[in-house]
Amino acid sequence: MTTVTIDILNEKALNLLRDLELLKLIRVRKGKGESNVNGINLVKKYKGAMTRQPLNEIDQQLKDLRNEWE
């Protein structure tokens, strides 16, 4: 088995790779620090964007949002 690293330049290429994986010809693995198609590391971009909240606070926010739709 040989391991190679590739850069996906077009979504069609990713679809082709998934098809090859379905045929059990290759295995697609997600690497460390995976980037989106534009090369932006999404983990670094959004890390720390949300703070921890108590569960009851989250439940209350969900109830409030749902009540707005009624």
Secondary structure, DSSP 8 states (H G I E B T S, - for coil): ---------SHHHHHHHHHHHHTTS------TT-B-TTS-BHHHHHTTSS----HHHHHHHHHHHHHHH-
